[in-house]
Amino acid sequence: MKVTIDSSDINMCIGISIFESDSVEIMNPGVLMANSFNPDKEDIVFKLKIPSGEIKTYKLPSKVKTSFIREWGDDTDKWVGKTAIVTIGEVKNPMTGAMKDKVFLSPEV
């Protein structure tokens, strides 16, 4: 029996369908969603096309947002169709303290 991960979150696909140095394409201008840890903040969530052709969601970390703004400007409508390069980093889960892999992106120039 073949088992697959049924998740739209790109971080659930690390080592399966998303790898270090992959290129991903931004498919939408993003949507604002409530931050799960701080209800006074909002996160920007994008749809990304990964190399397999699947569409995955990606919550934009503030450091990545800064690099995108510096490279592409502050209008996310203009980010649609742009490509970014995947870096896999390890971060601490704020709820459990355990380390986990996370996808970070940098603008492809």
C-alpha positions in Angstrom: 0.0 0.0 0.0 1.3 3.5 -0.9 0.8 6.1 1.8 0.9 9.8 1.1 0.7 12.9 3.2 -2.6 14.6 2.6 -1.8 18.2 3.6 -1.9 21.5 1.8 0.8 23.0 4.1 4.2 23.1 2.4 6.0 22.3 5.6 4.3 18.9 5.8 6.0 18.0 2.4 9.7 18.5 3.3 11.7 15.6 2.0 8.7 14.2 0.1 7.8 16.7 -2.6 9.7 19.8 -1.5 13.5 19.9 -1.1 16.3 22.4 -0.5 17.0 24.7 -3.5 13.7 23.9 -5.2 12.0 26.7 -7.1 8.3 27.5 -6.2 5.9 29.9 -7.9 3.7 32.3 -6.1 0.1 31.7 -7.3 -1.9 34.4 -5.6 -1.5 37.8 -3.9 -2.0 36.2 -0.5 -4.8 36.4 2.0 -4.8 37.7 5.6 -5.5 35.2 8.3 -5.6 35.5 12.1 -2.4 34.5 13.8 -2.9 31.3 15.8 -0.6 32.5 18.6 -1.6 36.2 18.8 -5.1 37.1 17.8 -4.1 40.8 17.5 -1.8 40.0 14.6 -2.6 38.7 11.1 -0.5 36.4 8.9 -0.2 36.5 5.1 -0.9 33.1 3.6 0.1 32.3 -0.1 -0.6 29.5 -2.5 2.6 28.2 -4.0 3.1 25.8 -6.9 5.9 23.3 -6.1 8.0 21.4 -8.6 5.6 18.4 -8.6 2.8 20.8 -9.8 0.9 20.5 -6.5 -0.4 23.7 -4.9 0.6 24.2 -1.3 -0.1 26.9 1.3 2.7 29.0 2.9 2.4 31.3 5.8 4.9 34.1 5.1 7.4 34.7 8.0 8.3 38.3 8.7 12.0 37.8 7.6 10.9 36.3 4.3 8.3 39.1 3.8 11.1 41.7 4.3 13.3 40.1 1.6 10.3 39.9 -0.8 9.5 43.5 -0.3 13.1 44.6 -0.8 13.3 42.6 -4.1 9.7 42.9 -5.5 8.1 45.9 -3.7 5.3 46.0 -1.2 2.4 45.2 -3.6 1.7 41.5 -3.3 -0.4 41.6 -6.5 2.9 42.0 -8.3 4.4 38.9 -6.6 2.0 36.6 -8.5 4.0 34.5 -11.0 7.3 35.3 -9.3 9.5 32.4 -8.2 11.3 31.9 -5.0 14.0 29.4 -3.8 13.4 27.0 -1.0 15.7 26.8 2.1 14.9 24.3 4.8 15.7 25.5 8.3 15.2 24.2 11.8 13.0 26.1 14.2 11.7 25.6 17.7 8.0 24.8 18.0 6.7 27.5 20.5 4.1 25.1 21.9 6.3 22.0 22.6 9.8 23.3 22.5 10.7 20.5 20.0 12.8 21.4 16.9 11.2 21.0 13.5 12.0 21.6 9.9 10.4 24.7 8.2 10.4 26.0 4.7 11.9 29.5 4.1 11.9 31.2 0.8 14.1 33.8 -0.9 13.3 35.7 -4.0 14.7 34.3 -7.2 16.3 37.1 -9.1 
